Amino acid sequence: MVFSSLIFICIFLPAAFLMHLAVPGIRAKNALLLAASLIFYAYGEPVYLLLLLLCTFLNYVAARRIGAAREMGKAGSAPSLGRSCLVIAVIGNIGVLVVFKYAAFLISSLNALLGTGIPVPQLRLPIGISFYTFQALSYVIDVYRGRVKAERSFPRLMLYISFFPQLIAGPIVKYHDIERELMHREVSREGVYRGIRRFVAGLGKKVLIANTMAAAADQLFSQSIGEIGFLSAWVGAFSYLFQIYFDFSGYSDMAIGMGEMFGFHFNENFHYPYISGSIREFWRRWHMSLSGWFREYVYIPLGGNRKGKARAIMNRWIVFLLTGLWHGASLTFLFWGIYHGFFLTMEQLATRRERQPGRLMRLLGHMYAVLVITVGFVIFRAETMGQAIGWIGRMFGTGGITLGDRSLALTQLTPLYLLTFLLAIPGSTPLIKRFGKRIPENVISDVLCLACLILCMLRLAGGGYNPFIYFRF
């Protein structure tokens, strides 16, 4: 079940919301949300619901053992039993990821390198596994560090890990961010109103913008490189650039909005990444819950930037290799992580503490960042490294700079596409939000919200399955 489906919008979400309002007491509300979350997950992945339950149980037991070890040990430290339980939990969570996400890639690579014939397992990737395992890891690590206490209630921990608004594609929520709201929360009229508007805004991003950009990007990237010319390459690259932003940020908006409807407050996941003036700034604005997770649980424990520039560079390379692999088991994702690690390293080596750059330098920095990001997402979108290299070559004229491209690109430039593209440019900046603040929160804003919802539902009624990009991670 996806958020941008009529069954979710018209049946599942209203039913869950109204029942959550109707039932009394926090325990009953939590039980209802847990049941709704398990039904939501089982609707798309009934086989892997057991895996989700087992992963949660593993982390529940490990955290309780770690908490008990802390009580027995000295203040501020956990004895060897606690460390052993942490190691088991980390190995268990990562082991699940390796088996379901990376085993086929690793065995295929081994067969290719050594000429062996080890059977390659054909396992379907459980939806949301990268997100809920990282959420579980952050929980047990924080219990070990003493940042949070081990949750005594298994259903409450299960709700934290499986809560349906952010189960499938984030944001990755840390336990301490919603611990209090799992115990006590209030659903206010203002919060529901804000949540609905945020949900509809995210739905509009997905259905009206991302899906339109996806139609062009999918059509172009499905062609052989021989069919792609200069114009087609750039149309495809920019289409995917906007598709992935509005798809993923739209999902995050919907998740944050639904959270607020139920009394939860999730942290922001995007902050206009395409206005960045550097790749470093881009990663402070893009998928902030993931970059924050790697910073807190990998980069800083490795030493961060406290042990000199060389160590900081090495730590950053490790983080971005893992970031690439987190997205998928393929050379394209791995190289995408290396690609960003390279530019971050170059920026770190070139950075000097000087006065604020002038307007011209800010403009040049922005142009540089957009170019690097766009090329990077070509690597991210490509099926193989061969396609990525060929596509980037076409973007920079290896096939000749022509505007015809056998009319392939021009067939994508429909009036709907051009209108959507022109909306996507300011929509990826704070301009729309600033304009929206000038509209009083009255009948006009409500009519605009309702109009957006109706347009989305009309598009969904006439379309097919439209999953979010990050569902496959």
C-alpha positions as CSV (number, residue, x, y, z in Angstrom):
1,M,0.0,0.0,0.0
2,V,1.4,3.4,-1.0
3,F,0.5,6.8,0.3
4,S,-0.3,8.0,-3.2
5,S,-3.1,5.4,-3.7
6,L,-6.8,5.9,-3.6
7,I,-7.3,3.0,-1.1
8,F,-4.8,4.6,1.3
9,I,-6.2,8.2,0.9
10,C,-9.9,7.3,0.9
11,I,-10.1,4.3,3.2
12,F,-7.0,3.4,5.3
13,L,-5.9,6.8,6.5
14,P,-9.4,8.2,7.3
15,A,-10.3,5.0,9.2
16,A,-7.0,5.0,11.2
17,F,-7.3,8.7,12.0
18,L,-11.0,8.6,13.1
19,M,-10.5,5.5,15.2
20,H,-7.4,7.1,16.8
21,L,-9.5,10.0,17.8
22,A,-12.4,7.9,19.1
23,V,-10.5,5.4,21.3
24,P,-9.7,6.6,24.9
25,G,-6.4,6.5,26.6
26,I,-2.8,6.3,25.3
27,R,-2.6,2.5,25.5
28,A,-5.6,2.0,23.4
29,K,-4.4,4.6,20.9
30,N,-1.0,3.0,20.7
31,A,-2.6,-0.4,20.2
32,L,-4.7,0.9,17.4
33,L,-1.8,2.5,15.7
34,L,0.3,-0.7,16.1
35,A,-2.5,-2.8,14.6
36,A,-2.9,-0.3,11.7
37,S,0.9,-0.3,11.1
38,L,1.0,-4.1,10.9
39,I,-2.0,-4.2,8.6
40,F,-0.4,-1.5,6.4
41,Y,2.9,-3.5,6.2
42,A,1.2,-6.9,5.7
43,Y,-0.9,-5.4,2.8
44,G,2.2,-5.2,0.7
45,E,4.6,-7.7,2.4
46,P,2.6,-10.4,4.3
47,V,5.6,-12.8,4.2
48,Y,8.1,-10.3,5.6
49,L,5.8,-9.2,8.5
50,L,7.4,-12.0,10.6
51,L,10.9,-10.6,9.8
52,L,9.8,-7.2,11.0
53,L,8.5,-8.7,14.2
54,L,11.6,-10.8,14.8
55,C,13.9,-7.9,14.2
56,T,12.0,-5.8,16.7
57,F,12.1,-8.7,19.2
58,L,15.8,-9.0,18.8
59,N,16.4,-5.4,19.6
60,Y,13.9,-5.4,22.4
61,V,15.7,-8.2,24.2
62,A,19.1,-6.8,23.5
63,A,18.2,-3.4,24.8
64,R,16.6,-4.8,27.9
65,R,19.8,-6.8,28.6
66,I,22.0,-3.8,27.9
67,G,19.8,-1.7,30.3
68,A,20.1,-4.3,33.0
69,A,23.9,-4.5,32.5
70,R,24.1,-0.7,32.9
71,E,22.1,-1.0,36.2
72,M,24.6,-3.6,37.4
73,G,27.7,-1.8,36.2
74,K,29.2,1.5,37.2
75,A,27.4,4.7,36.5
76,G,27.9,5.9,32.9
77,S,29.3,2.6,31.7
78,A,28.1,-0.9,30.7
79,P,30.0,-4.0,31.6
80,S,31.0,-6.7,29.1
81,L,27.6,-8.3,29.1
82,G,26.1,-5.0,27.8
83,R,28.8,-4.8,25.1
84,S,28.2,-8.4,24.1
85,C,24.4,-7.7,23.7
86,L,25.2,-4.6,21.7
87,V,27.5,-6.6,19.4
88,I,24.8,-9.3,18.9
89,A,22.2,-6.7,18.1
90,V,24.4,-4.9,15.6
91,I,25.4,-8.1,13.9
92,G,21.8,-9.3,13.8
93,N,20.5,-6.1,12.2
94,I,23.3,-5.8,9.7
95,G,23.1,-9.5,9.1
96,V,19.5,-9.2,8.0
97,L,20.5,-6.4,5.6
98,V,23.3,-8.4,4.2
99,V,21.2,-11.5,3.6
100,F,18.3,-9.8,1.9
101,K,20.0,-6.8,0.3
102,Y,23.6,-7.7,-0.5
103,A,23.9,-11.5,-0.7
104,A,23.0,-11.8,-4.4
105,F,25.4,-8.9,-5.3
106,L,28.3,-10.3,-3.2
107,I,27.9,-13.9,-4.5
108,S,27.5,-12.6,-8.1
109,S,30.7,-10.5,-7.8
110,L,32.6,-13.5,-6.2
111,N,31.5,-15.7,-9.1
112,A,32.6,-13.2,-11.6
113,L,36.0,-12.6,-10.0
114,L,36.9,-16.3,-9.2
115,G,34.9,-18.0,-11.9
116,T,33.0,-20.0,-9.3
117,G,29.4,-21.3,-9.7
118,I,27.9,-20.5,-6.3
119,P,24.1,-20.4,-6.6
120,V,22.9,-16.8,-6.4
121,P,19.9,-16.5,-4.0
122,Q,16.8,-14.8,-5.4
123,L,15.4,-13.1,-2.4
124,R,12.8,-10.4,-2.7
125,L,13.9,-7.2,-0.8
126,P,11.6,-6.5,2.2
127,I,10.0,-3.1,1.8
128,G,11.6,-0.5,4.1
129,I,14.2,-2.9,5.5
130,S,17.0,-0.3,5.3
131,F,15.0,2.2,7.2
132,Y,13.6,0.1,10.0
133,T,17.0,-1.7,10.6
134,F,18.7,1.7,10.9
135,Q,16.0,2.9,13.3
136,A,16.4,-0.2,15.4
137,L,20.2,0.2,15.4
138,S,20.0,3.8,16.6
139,Y,17.8,2.6,19.5
140,V,20.0,-0.1,20.8
141,I,23.1,2.0,20.4
142,D,21.5,4.9,22.3
143,V,20.4,2.5,25.1
144,Y,24.1,1.3,25.3
145,R,25.3,4.9,25.5
146,G,22.8,5.7,28.2
147,R,21.0,8.3,26.1
148,V,17.7,6.5,26.5
149,K,16.4,3.9,28.8
150,A,15.4,0.5,27.5
151,E,11.8,0.3,26.6
152,R,10.0,-2.1,28.9
153,S,6.9,-2.4,26.7
154,F,7.4,-4.6,23.6
155,P,4.2,-3.2,21.9
156,R,5.5,0.4,22.4
157,L,8.9,-0.5,20.9
158,M,7.1,-2.3,18.0
159,L,5.1,0.9,17.4
160,Y,8.2,3.0,17.3
161,I,9.9,0.7,14.7
162,S,6.8,-0.1,12.6
163,F,4.7,3.2,12.7
164,F,3.3,3.3,9.2
165,P,3.8,7.0,8.3
166,Q,7.6,6.5,8.3
167,L,8.1,2.8,8.2
168,I,8.7,2.4,4.5
169,A,10.9,5.3,3.5
170,G,11.6,7.4,6.6
171,P,12.4,9.9,7.9
172,I,14.6,7.8,10.1
173,V,13.4,8.6,13.6
174,K,15.5,8.3,16.7
175,Y,13.8,6.9,19.8
176,H,14.5,9.8,22.0
177,D,12.8,12.1,19.5
178,I,9.4,10.5,20.0
179,E,9.8,8.7,23.4
180,R,7.7,11.2,25.2
181,E,5.0,11.1,22.6
182,L,4.8,7.3,22.8
183,M,3.9,7.8,26.5
184,H,1.7,10.9,26.2
185,R,0.6,13.1,23.3
186,E,-2.2,15.5,22.4
187,V,-4.0,15.7,19.1
188,S,-5.0,19.4,18.6
189,R,-7.2,20.9,16.0
190,E,-4.3,23.1,14.8
191,G,-2.0,20.1,14.6
192,V,-4.5,18.1,12.5
193,Y,-5.0,21.0,10.3
194,R,-1.3,21.5,9.7
195,G,-0.8,17.8,9.2
196,I,-3.5,17.5,6.6
197,R,-2.1,20.5,4.7
198,R,1.4,19.0,4.9
199,F,0.1,15.6,3.7
200,V,-1.7,17.2,0.7
201,A,1.3,19.3,-0.2
202,G,3.5,16.1,-0.2
203,L,0.8,14.3,-2.3
204,G,0.9,17.1,-4.8
205,K,4.7,16.9,-5.0
206,K,4.5,13.2,-5.8
207,V,1.4,13.0,-8.0
208,L,1.5,16.3,-9.9
209,I,5.3,16.9,-10.2
210,A,7.3,13.7,-9.6
211,N,5.1,11.4,-11.6
212,T,5.1,13.8,-14.6
213,M,8.9,14.1,-14.4
214,A,9.1,10.3,-14.0
215,A,7.3,9.7,-17.3
216,A,9.9,11.5,-19.2
217,A,12.9,10.2,-17.2
218,D,11.7,6.6,-17.5
219,Q,11.1,6.9,-21.2
220,L,14.5,8.4,-21.9
221,F,16.5,6.2,-19.6
222,S,14.9,3.1,-21.1
223,Q,16.6,3.9,-24.5
224,S,19.9,2.6,-25.6
225,I,22.8,5.1,-25.4
226,G,22.9,5.1,-29.2
227,E,19.5,6.7,-29.2
228,I,20.4,9.4,-26.8
229,G,21.8,12.7,-28.0
230,F,22.8,15.9,-26.3
231,L,19.3,17.3,-25.7
232,S,17.8,14.0,-24.7
233,A,20.6,13.5,-22.2
234,W,20.0,16.8,-20.5
235,V,16.2,16.4,-20.6
236,G,16.5,13.0,-19.0
237,A,19.0,14.2,-16.4
238,F,16.9,17.2,-15.3
239,S,13.7,15.2,-15.3
240,Y,15.2,12.7,-12.9
241,L,16.8,15.5,-10.8
242,F,13.3,16.9,-10.1
243,Q,11.6,13.5,-10.0
244,I,13.7,12.2,-7.1
245,Y,13.5,15.4,-5.1
246,F,9.7,15.8,-5.4
247,D,9.2,12.1,-5.0
248,F,11.2,11.7,-1.8
249,S,10.6,15.0,-0.2
250,G,6.9,14.5,-1.1
251,Y,6.9,11.2,0.8
252,S,8.7,12.9,3.8
253,D,6.1,15.7,3.8
254,M,3.3,13.1,3.8
255,A,4.9,11.2,6.6
256,I,5.5,14.3,8.7
257,G,2.0,15.5,8.1
258,M,0.5,12.2,9.1
259,G,2.7,12.1,12.2
260,E,1.3,15.5,13.3
261,M,-2.3,14.2,12.6
262,F,-1.6,11.5,15.2
263,G,0.2,13.7,17.6
264,F,3.8,12.9,16.7
265,H,6.4,15.4,15.6
266,F,9.1,14.1,13.2
267,N,12.2,16.0,12.3
268,E,12.5,17.5,8.8
269,N,14.2,15.4,6.1
270,F,14.8,18.0,3.4
271,H,15.6,21.7,3.4
272,Y,15.7,22.9,-0.3
273,P,18.9,20.9,-1.2
274,Y,19.0,22.3,-4.8
275,I,19.7,25.8,-3.6
276,S,23.1,24.6,-2.1
277,G,26.3,26.4,-3.0
278,S,28.5,23.3,-2.4
279,I,28.2,19.5,-2.0
280,R,28.8,19.8,1.7
281,E,25.8,22.1,2.0
282,F,23.8,19.8,-0.2
283,W,24.3,16.9,2.3
284,R,23.2,19.2,5.1
285,R,19.9,19.7,3.3
286,W,19.3,16.3,1.5
287,H,17.9,13.3,3.4
288,M,18.9,14.8,6.6
289,S,17.8,11.9,8.8
290,L,20.1,9.5,6.9
291,S,23.1,11.9,6.8
292,G,22.5,12.7,10.5
293,W,22.4,8.9,11.3
294,F,25.8,8.3,9.6
295,R,27.3,11.3,11.3
296,E,26.2,10.3,14.8
297,Y,26.7,6.5,14.6
298,V,29.6,6.2,12.1
299,Y,31.5,9.4,11.4
300,I,31.8,10.7,15.0
301,P,32.7,7.3,16.5
302,L,35.4,6.9,13.9
303,G,36.9,10.1,15.2
304,G,35.1,12.7,13.1
305,N,37.4,15.6,12.4
306,R,38.9,15.6,15.8
307,K,42.1,13.7,14.8
308,G,43.4,15.8,11.9
309,K,42.4,16.5,8.4
310,A,43.7,13.2,7.0
311,R,41.7,11.1,9.4
312,A,38.6,13.3,8.8
313,I,39.0,12.7,5.0
314,M,39.3,8.9,5.6
315,N,36.2,8.9,7.9
316,R,34.2,10.8,5.3
317,W,35.2,8.3,2.6
318,I,34.0,5.5,4.8
319,V,30.7,7.2,5.4
320,F,30.0,7.9,1.8
321,L,31.0,4.4,0.7
322,L,28.5,3.1,3.2
323,T,25.9,5.7,2.1
324,G,26.2,4.5,-1.5
325,L,25.9,0.9,-0.4
326,W,22.9,1.7,1.9
327,H,21.0,2.7,-1.2
328,G,21.5,-0.6,-3.0
329,A,23.8,-3.4,-3.9
330,S,25.2,-2.3,-7.2
331,L,28.2,-0.6,-8.7
332,T,26.2,2.5,-9.6
333,F,25.2,3.2,-6.0
334,L,28.7,2.4,-4.8
335,F,30.2,4.7,-7.3
336,W,27.6,7.4,-6.5
337,G,28.8,7.3,-2.9
338,I,32.5,7.5,-4.0
339,Y,31.6,10.4,-6.4
340,H,30.1,12.5,-3.6
341,G,33.0,11.5,-1.3
342,F,35.4,12.8,-3.9
343,F,33.8,16.2,-4.2
344,L,33.4,16.6,-0.4
345,T,37.1,15.8,0.0
346,M,38.1,18.3,-2.7
347,E,35.9,21.0,-0.9
348,Q,37.5,20.2,2.4
349,L,41.0,20.5,1.0
350,A,40.1,23.7,-0.8
351,T,38.2,25.4,2.1
352,R,39.8,28.4,3.7
353,R,38.4,30.5,6.4
354,E,37.8,33.7,4.6
355,R,35.1,36.3,4.5
356,Q,31.7,35.6,3.1
357,P,31.8,35.0,-0.7
358,G,30.4,37.7,-2.9
359,R,27.3,37.5,-5.0
360,L,29.3,36.3,-8.1
361,M,31.1,33.6,-6.1
362,R,27.8,32.4,-4.6
363,L,26.3,32.1,-8.0
364,L,29.3,30.2,-9.3
365,G,29.1,27.9,-6.3
366,H,25.5,27.2,-6.9
367,M,26.0,26.4,-10.5
368,Y,28.9,24.1,-9.6
369,A,26.7,22.3,-7.0
370,V,23.7,21.9,-9.3
371,L,26.0,20.4,-12.0
372,V,27.7,18.0,-9.7
373,I,24.3,16.9,-8.2
374,T,22.7,16.5,-11.6
375,V,25.6,14.3,-12.9
376,G,25.6,12.4,-9.7
377,F,21.9,11.5,-10.0
378,V,22.5,10.2,-13.5
379,I,24.9,7.7,-11.9
380,F,22.2,7.0,-9.3
381,R,19.5,6.4,-11.9
382,A,21.5,4.4,-14.4
383,E,21.1,0.6,-14.5
384,T,24.8,0.0,-15.1
385,M,28.0,2.0,-14.9
386,G,28.3,1.6,-18.7
387,Q,25.0,3.4,-19.1
388,A,26.0,6.1,-16.6
389,I,29.3,6.8,-18.4
390,G,27.7,6.8,-21.8
391,W,24.9,9.1,-20.6
392,I,27.3,11.6,-19.0
393,G,29.3,11.5,-22.2
394,R,26.3,12.5,-24.2
395,M,25.5,15.3,-21.8
396,F,29.0,16.8,-22.5
397,G,28.8,16.3,-26.3
398,T,30.5,13.0,-27.1
399,G,27.7,12.2,-29.5
400,G,27.7,15.7,-31.0
401,I,25.7,18.7,-29.9
402,T,22.4,18.6,-31.8
403,L,18.9,19.5,-30.9
404,G,17.1,16.9,-33.0
405,D,18.0,13.7,-31.3
406,R,15.7,11.9,-33.7
407,S,12.9,13.8,-32.0
408,L,13.3,11.6,-28.9
409,A,13.7,14.5,-26.5
410,L,11.2,16.7,-28.2
411,T,8.4,14.0,-27.8
412,Q,8.8,14.4,-24.0
413,L,8.5,18.2,-24.1
414,T,4.7,18.2,-24.0
415,P,2.8,21.2,-22.6
416,L,2.1,19.3,-19.4
417,Y,5.8,18.5,-19.0
418,L,6.9,22.1,-19.7
419,L,4.3,23.5,-17.3
420,T,5.4,21.0,-14.6
421,F,9.0,21.7,-15.2
422,L,8.4,25.5,-14.8
423,L,6.6,24.8,-11.5
424,A,9.3,22.4,-10.3
425,I,12.1,25.1,-10.5
426,P,10.6,27.5,-8.0
427,G,9.0,24.5,-6.1
428,S,12.5,23.2,-5.2
429,T,13.4,26.6,-3.7
430,P,11.8,28.5,-0.7
431,L,9.9,30.8,-3.2
432,I,6.7,28.8,-3.0
433,K,6.7,28.7,0.8
434,R,7.4,32.4,1.0
435,F,4.5,33.1,-1.4
436,G,2.3,30.7,0.6
437,K,2.9,32.7,3.8
438,R,1.3,35.7,2.2
439,I,-2.0,33.8,1.7
440,P,-4.1,34.1,4.8
441,E,-5.1,30.9,6.4
442,N,-8.8,31.2,5.5
443,V,-11.1,30.0,2.9
444,I,-8.6,30.8,0.1
445,S,-5.9,28.6,1.5
446,D,-8.4,25.8,2.2
447,V,-9.7,26.0,-1.3
448,L,-6.2,25.7,-2.7
449,C,-5.5,22.7,-0.5
450,L,-8.8,21.0,-1.6
451,A,-8.1,21.8,-5.2
452,C,-4.7,20.2,-5.0
453,L,-6.2,17.1,-3.3
454,I,-8.9,16.8,-6.0
455,L,-6.3,17.2,-8.8
456,C,-4.2,14.4,-7.3
457,M,-7.1,12.1,-6.9
458,L,-8.2,12.7,-10.5
459,R,-4.6,11.9,-11.7
460,L,-4.6,8.8,-9.5
461,A,-7.9,7.6,-10.7
462,G,-6.7,7.7,-14.3
463,G,-3.2,6.2,-13.6
464,G,-1.6,3.0,-12.5
465,Y,0.8,1.9,-9.8
466,N,3.1,4.7,-8.8
467,P,5.5,3.6,-6.0
468,F,7.9,6.0,-4.4
469,I,11.6,5.7,-5.5
470,Y,12.9,5.1,-2.0
471,F,10.5,2.1,-1.4
472,R,13.1,-0.1,-3.0
473,F,15.7,0.9,-0.4
